[in-house]
Amino acid sequence: MKRMIQNRHVVVTGAGGVIGGELCRQIIRWQPSELTLIDRHENSLLSIASQLRDRRPRAVVTTVLLDVLDADATTATFSRLRPDVVFHAASGKDVALAESHPIDAYRGNVHAAHSVISAASDAGAERCVVLSSDKAAASKNVLGRTKRMAEWLVRLTASE
């Protein structure tokens, strides 16, 4: 991980969430040249940015308020940022919500992943890591199925 991150520009989508925030706290230890936090929720984005700056005052931490469901805006943002490594943690994670709102689960897990994967590829990122779920392995529910579809998107993009 250190070799993948150190002295590289790293972008994390969903940085304000529980998983994205913890990922950012781990990444900052490995001294990226810049860590860009992306989230659609202003308060959580500013909160994690503040935590990281308190931990590593010399680190270059930037924030972008962006909903990665907007593919055009995501492509434009990544084109401007030119990240080396992208971690896509923005997604739905609640099984019950996914079951009661399957279209939203699809949009949040599949469409958003496609948006980020495509934007990262177009911007020349060396790596794009899409965080998944144990529920994708034996996808018996909407959440697992949408996470599995996101994994397929990664494989399809990698093989191109």
N, C-alpha and C positions, 0 to 999 in steps of 0.2 A: 504494500500500500504506500509506503513512504516513497519508493521510487516512482510510483505512478503520480504522486501528488506534489512532492517537493519541487519547488521552483516552477510550478505549472499554474496556469490560470484555470481554476476549478469553479464550476457553476453547480449550484444545488437548487433544483426546483422543489417547491413545497418546504422550503427552508424553515418556515414558521411553525410547521407541524411537529408533533412529538418525535416522529422518526427522523424527519428532515433536520430538525434542530439538533438532535443527538448526533446525527451524521456530521453536521457542521462542527460541533464541539470536538469530534474526533479528527476531522480533516485539518482543522486549524493547528493542531499539534504537529502536523507533518510539514508545516511551513510552505504552503502554496505561495506562489508569487502574488496571487490575488485570489480572493474567495468572493465570488458573487452570489448573493442570496436572492432567490426569486420566490415570490409568493404573491397571492392575490389578496391577502389580508394584511392591511397596513400595520395594525397593532402587533401581531405576532412577528411580522417581518422586522419591525423596529426593535422588538424585545430581544430576539436572538442576535441581531446585529450588535446591540448594546452589550449583551453578555460576552460575545466574542471579543469585542474591543476591550472590555474590562480584563479579560483573560490574557490577551495578546495585544497590548497597546500599539506595537509597531506593525502589526499585520495590516495588510491592505484588504479591508472588508468593504464591499460595495453592495448596495441594495437596488433591486429592481422590482417595482410594483407591477405585476403582470399576471394575467390569467392565461396559462398555457393552452387553454382551449381555443384561444384566438391564434390560429395557426399563422396568419400573416404577421401579427405583432410578434409572435415568438420567433419566426424566421428573421424578421428585421432586427430584433434584439440580439439574437445569436450572431447575426452577420456583423453587427456593430461590436459585440464583445469578443468574438473570435476565441472561444474557450478551447483549452486543450483537452479537458476532461469534464464530462457532464454526468451528474448523478440526478436521476429523475425520481424524486420521492413524492411528488404531488399526485395524489390519487385518493380514491375512497378506500376506507379500510373497515367499515362496519358491515357485518354480514346482514343484520336485520334491515338496515337502511337500503342496502343494495337489493334485497329481496322485495322491499316495498316500492322501490324506485329504480327498476331495472334500466330504463333508458338513461337516467342520470348516471348510473353506475357504468354503463357502456361508455358514455361520453367522458366521464372522469377518469376511467382506467384505460380505455382503448384509444379513443380519439385524442386525448391529451398525450398519451405515450407516442402516438404516431406524430403528433405535432412536434414534440421535443426531439424524437429520434430523427425526423426529417430535417429539422432546423440545425441540429448538431452536425449531421452529415453534410449539409449544404455549407455550413460554416467551417468545415475542415477539422472538426474535433477528432482527436486521436481515439478517444473512447467515449462511449455513452452507456452508462450503467443504469438499467431500469430496475428499481427495487420491486420485488414481487411479494409473494405470500406463500406460506405453507399450504394455503387453501387451493393454490393453483395445481398442486401435484395430484390431488384427487378431487377435481373440480365438481363438487356435488351441489353447488349453489351459484347464484349469480355472481357474487364477488369472486369466487374461485375461477369461474369461467372467463370473466373479464380480465382477470390477472393473467390467466393462461393465454388469452388472445394477445395481450401486451408482450408476453414472452415470445410468442410466434413472430410478432412484428420485429423484435430484436433479431431473431434468427434470419428472417427474410432480408432485413437491411444488411446484416453482416455478410450474407452470401452474395450480395449484389456487387 
